[in-house]
Amino acid sequence: MRLEKCWFCSSTVYPGHGIQFVRNDAKIFRFCRSKCHKNFKMKRNPRKVKWTKAYRRLRGKDMTQDSTFEFERKRNRPERYDRNLTANTLKAIKKIDKVRVDREARHHEERMKGKKAKEHREAAKELEQSISLVKAPSVLQQDPSFNLPIKVKVSQQQPDKSLAMMEE
């Protein structure tokens, strides 16, 4: 079963799915869905459309260089059938998929590393800009009208009747 890649978004096109467009110069373009085909006909650049793989790779959101991608390209080449080679390839596919998932997770962690520090800086900046909205504790002590009345319900525990009877 040959799995092709969509020319526009780089997703997988399974047999019997998608659209195939052949240009006058015999160049074949495969599309996974009509959305990709319509964007191609509108002459949109996949590197400028945010939901495509090309955009994500160009902006550093997805991994671009990895040895596991080379194995995927190599796997699509037709070769003479060999039982041992096929068995070894199937074992290798599982290992390589696991390696790729681990590397993608590490790549994602690296990308998100500075996010918490950035959020902290933004919160501090917001607090600096709107400090006038926050009243100082000394002002709250001087003028009690700033305090909201707080009512707390305290439930009293009922003494056990068994303990009361023992004491008598």
N, C-alpha and C positions, 0 to 999 in steps of 0.2 A: 504494500500500500504506500503510494507516494504522497507525501504531505508537502504541499507547496506553501510559499509565503505570499501574503498579500503585498502587492507592489506599493500600496499607499501607506498602510498602517503596520505592516510587518507581522500581522497575526497569522496563525496557521489556517490554511484553506484545505479542508478535507475533501476527498474525492466525492464528486456529485454536488458540491456546494459552491457557491460563489459565481462570479462572472468572469469570462475570459474575453479579453479584447485584443484583437490582432490588428496592428497598424499596417499601413500600406507597405512599409519596408520590412514586413514579416516579423516585427518585434512583438513578442507576446507579453501582455500585461494581465496578471491575475488579481482579482479583487475578492475579498472575503464577503462583502455585502454591498448593497446598493449605495450605502452612505459613502463608501470609499470610491466606488465607481463615479458617483456624481461629483465628488470633490475633484477627482482626476479630470473629468470633463470640464469642470470650471477652471481648470489649470491652476489649482492651488498647490502650493509647495508643502509637502509633508513635514518639512523641518520647521514650518511656521504655524502648523496646526497643533494645538496643545495636547490633544489626546493620542497622537501617534508616537510610535517607538522612536522615530527619528528625532522628534522634538525632545523627548525625554532623555535620549542619549546625548544630544547636542548640548543640553543644559546641565548635564551631570546628574540627572535624577536616576538613571539606570546605569548599570555597568556597561562599559564599552569594550574593554580589552580583558579577555579571560580565556584561558586555554580550553575551558569546557565548551565554548562556542565553536572552536575548531573541530572538536569531536563531532558536534552536530552536523557541521558541513560535510565532514568526511563520511558520516553515516548515510548521507543521501546519495552517495555515488554508487552506481550499480557495480556489483562484483560477482564473480563466479561463486556458486554456492559451495560452502565447505561446512560440514557439521560442527567441527571443533571451533572454527572461527565464529560461527553463529552463536554457539553456546558461550564462548568467551565474551563476545560482544554484548550479549544480553546481561551477563554478570556485570560488565563494565558500565553499562547504561545505568544500572541502579546506583552504583558507587558514584558515578559522575553527576547524576541528578542530586544526590545528597550533598556532594561537594559544592555544586552550584547554588543550592538553597542556602547552605551555610555562608558562602561568600556574599550572596545577595543580602542576607541578614546583616552581615558585618558592614557591608557598604551602606545599608540603611542606617545603622547605628552611627557610623561616621558622619553621615549627612545630618543627623538629628542631634549631634553632640552639642553644638553651641546654642540650641534652641532654648533651653532652660535659662541660661545666662542672659540671652537676649530678652526673654520675657521678664526676667527680674529687672533688667535695666529699664525696660519700657514702663514697668509698674512704678519704679522709683521716680522716673521722669514725670509720670502722670501725677504722682503724689506731690512732687515739687511744684508743678504747675497749679494744682488745685488745693494747696495747703490752706488757703483762706477758708475753705469749707470745713476744715477740721479745727475744732476749738481746743485751746490749751487746757490742761487739767486745772491750772490755777484759776481760770475764768469760771470753770464749773463749780469750784469750791466757793468762790466769792458770790456768785449769783445762783441760788438753787433753782431758779425758774428754768434754767437750761436743762435740768435733769428731768427725765421722764419718770412719772410715778411707776414704781415697780411693785407689783403685788405678788407675794409668794404664799402659796397655800402650804401649810405644814400639817400633815396628818398625824394625829397622836395615836400611838399604838395602844390597843386595848390590852390591859393586863390579863394574862391567862387565868381562867377560872380554876384550873387544876392547881396552879401555884398558890392562889388565894386560899383554897381549901386546905392545902398542906400547912400553911402558916397558922391556921386556926387550931 
